[in-house]
Amino acid sequence: MPAEIRKTLLHIENTLIEGGKVAATPLKLIAAMAVIKNPWAGQGFVEDLSPAIRDCAPGLGQILTDMILDAAGSGERVEGYGKSAIVGLDGEVEHASALIHTLHFGNIFREAVGAKSYLSFCNTRGPANAPLMIPLMDKDDGGRRSHYLTIQTSIADAPAADEIVIALGASIGGRPHHRIGDRYQDLKELGHDADNPAAV
């Protein structure tokens, strides 16, 4: 069965002033969220999660991606992206992970925005109104620190104990006055190779 969705929510945040200085280009952060019935609720320990993953993940990926694209205007406008899930207290973190850490979910968003990098993520367990954190990174360049961002919000009545909150996040722009460079300058200073940043 497809995911049983209780409600969807759209969070849009525009930063016009940061650090007391007007942003030359405002930063837009977008979060698309769905509150769903945990498909494994009441079943005890489920060994094989894959049937419900295949039933639920593609539809959730499409619904949330469409919400992001509608708010952003197009996939091309999206610069940073990420995903997150919170499972209610009667579920396992594995349940939250199952629905976002699958290509049946993430590839829909990735392809829609033309991304090359992996989707940064957060998966937690919590009660209603638990903080929803969606870490973002540049959709094409994982070393572009200007787009290391986090969307933080919450849903007052979700997740219930038998629910999961599933979310996608996007940014149009990076931090307004980013000035810490990117990881490539650090690697150059340290004499490390980009393919082996820890020099191990």
C-alpha positions as CSV (number, residue, x, y, z in Angstrom):
1,M,0.0,0.0,0.0
2,P,1.2,3.6,-0.7
3,A,2.0,5.7,2.3
4,E,-1.0,6.8,4.4
5,I,-0.4,10.6,4.5
6,R,-2.2,12.5,7.4
7,K,-1.0,15.9,6.1
8,T,1.7,17.8,4.2
9,L,3.3,21.0,5.1
10,L,5.4,23.6,3.3
11,H,8.0,25.8,5.2
12,I,9.5,28.7,3.3
13,E,12.0,31.0,4.9
14,N,13.6,34.1,3.3
15,T,16.6,35.7,5.0
16,L,16.9,39.4,4.0
17,I,19.3,40.6,6.7
18,E,22.1,38.5,8.2
19,G,24.6,39.8,10.8
20,G,23.0,43.2,10.6
21,K,23.8,43.5,6.9
22,V,21.3,43.4,4.1
23,A,21.8,40.4,1.9
24,A,22.6,41.3,-1.7
25,T,20.6,38.2,-2.7
26,P,18.1,36.9,-0.1
27,L,18.5,33.3,0.9
28,K,15.4,31.2,0.4
29,L,15.0,27.9,2.3
30,I,12.2,25.5,1.5
31,A,11.1,22.4,3.4
32,A,8.4,20.0,2.1
33,M,7.1,17.7,4.8
34,A,4.7,14.7,5.0
35,V,3.3,13.2,8.1
36,I,2.6,9.5,7.5
37,K,1.4,6.5,9.4
38,N,4.5,4.3,10.2
39,P,4.0,1.4,7.8
40,W,5.6,-1.0,10.3
41,A,3.6,0.3,13.3
42,G,2.2,-2.5,15.6
43,Q,4.1,-5.3,13.8
44,G,6.9,-5.8,16.3
45,F,10.3,-6.3,14.9
46,V,10.1,-6.6,11.1
47,E,13.0,-8.3,9.5
48,D,12.4,-7.3,5.8
49,L,11.6,-3.6,5.4
50,S,11.9,-3.7,1.6
51,P,8.2,-4.3,0.6
52,A,7.0,-1.2,2.4
53,I,10.0,0.8,1.2
54,R,9.0,0.1,-2.4
55,D,5.4,0.7,-1.7
56,C,5.8,4.1,0.1
57,A,9.1,5.7,-0.9
58,P,8.5,6.5,-4.6
59,G,5.2,8.2,-3.9
60,L,6.6,10.2,-1.0
61,G,9.6,11.3,-3.1
62,Q,7.3,12.5,-5.9
63,I,4.9,14.4,-3.7
64,L,7.6,16.2,-1.7
65,T,9.7,16.9,-4.8
66,D,6.7,18.4,-6.6
67,M,6.1,20.7,-3.5
68,I,9.8,21.8,-3.6
69,L,9.7,22.5,-7.3
70,D,6.4,24.5,-7.1
71,A,7.9,26.7,-4.3
72,A,11.2,27.1,-6.0
73,G,9.8,27.8,-9.5
74,S,12.0,25.1,-11.1
75,G,14.5,22.4,-10.4
76,E,17.2,24.5,-12.0
77,R,16.7,27.2,-9.3
78,V,17.5,24.8,-6.5
79,E,21.1,25.1,-5.4
80,G,21.3,23.2,-2.1
81,Y,19.4,20.1,-1.1
82,G,18.9,17.5,1.7
83,K,16.5,15.1,3.3
84,S,15.3,14.2,6.8
85,A,13.0,11.9,8.8
86,I,11.7,11.7,12.3
87,V,10.1,8.5,13.5
88,G,7.6,8.6,16.4
89,L,8.5,7.0,19.8
90,D,6.9,3.6,19.1
91,G,9.1,3.2,15.9
92,E,12.7,2.5,15.2
93,V,15.2,5.0,13.7
94,E,15.6,2.3,11.1
95,H,12.0,3.0,10.0
96,A,12.8,6.7,9.4
97,S,16.1,5.7,7.6
98,A,14.3,3.1,5.5
99,L,12.1,5.6,3.7
100,I,14.7,8.3,2.9
101,H,17.9,6.2,2.4
102,T,16.7,4.5,-0.7
103,L,17.1,5.5,-4.3
104,H,13.4,4.9,-4.8
105,F,13.0,8.1,-2.7
106,G,16.1,10.3,-3.3
107,N,16.6,9.8,-7.0
108,I,13.3,11.5,-7.7
109,F,14.5,14.7,-6.1
110,R,18.0,14.3,-7.4
111,E,16.9,14.0,-11.0
112,A,14.3,16.8,-10.8
113,V,17.0,19.3,-9.7
114,G,19.8,17.9,-11.9
115,A,22.0,17.1,-8.9
116,K,25.4,15.3,-8.8
117,S,26.2,15.2,-5.1
118,Y,24.6,12.9,-2.6
119,L,21.7,14.1,-0.5
120,S,22.8,15.2,3.0
121,F,20.5,13.7,5.7
122,C,19.3,13.5,9.2
123,N,17.2,10.6,10.7
124,T,16.0,10.7,14.3
125,R,13.3,9.5,16.7
126,G,11.2,11.9,18.7
127,P,7.8,13.0,20.0
128,A,5.4,15.5,18.5
129,N,7.1,18.9,18.0
130,A,10.5,17.4,17.9
131,P,13.0,19.5,16.0
132,L,13.1,18.7,12.3
133,M,16.6,19.3,11.0
134,I,17.3,19.1,7.3
135,P,21.0,19.6,6.5
136,L,21.8,21.0,3.0
137,M,24.8,21.0,0.7
138,D,25.4,22.2,-2.8
139,K,23.6,19.9,-5.2
140,D,26.7,19.7,-7.5
141,D,29.7,20.3,-5.2
142,G,30.0,18.8,-1.8
143,G,33.0,21.1,-1.0
144,R,31.1,24.3,-1.5
145,R,30.8,25.5,2.1
146,S,28.6,28.5,1.2
147,H,25.8,26.0,0.8
148,Y,26.3,24.1,4.1
149,L,23.0,25.1,5.6
150,T,20.4,23.6,7.9
151,I,16.6,24.1,7.8
152,Q,15.2,23.8,11.3
153,T,11.5,23.6,12.0
154,S,8.9,21.4,13.8
155,I,5.4,20.2,13.5
156,A,3.3,20.8,16.6
157,D,1.3,17.5,16.4
158,A,3.8,15.2,14.7
159,P,5.1,12.7,14.7
160,A,2.6,10.8,16.8
161,A,4.0,7.6,18.3
162,D,3.0,5.6,15.3
163,E,3.9,8.1,12.6
164,I,6.9,9.3,10.6
165,V,7.7,12.8,9.4
166,I,9.4,12.6,6.0
167,A,11.0,15.8,4.6
168,L,13.0,17.2,1.7
169,G,14.8,20.5,1.9
170,A,16.2,23.0,-0.7
171,S,17.9,26.3,-0.8
172,I,18.0,29.0,-3.5
173,G,21.3,30.6,-2.7
174,G,23.9,30.1,0.0
175,R,24.6,31.8,3.3
176,P,24.2,35.6,2.6
177,H,27.6,36.7,3.6
178,H,29.6,33.5,3.4
179,R,33.3,34.1,4.0
180,I,35.0,30.9,5.1
181,G,36.0,29.7,1.7
182,D,35.6,26.1,0.6
183,R,37.3,22.9,1.5
184,Y,39.6,23.1,-1.5
185,Q,41.5,26.0,0.0
186,D,42.1,24.1,3.2
187,L,43.3,21.0,1.2
188,K,45.7,23.2,-0.7
189,E,47.1,24.8,2.5
190,L,47.4,21.4,4.1
191,G,49.0,19.8,1.0
192,H,46.3,17.2,0.9
193,D,44.7,15.7,-2.2
194,A,40.9,16.3,-2.8
195,D,40.4,12.6,-3.3
196,N,42.1,11.8,0.1
197,P,41.3,14.8,2.3
198,A,42.3,13.1,5.5
199,A,45.7,12.2,4.0
200,V,45.4,8.6,5.2
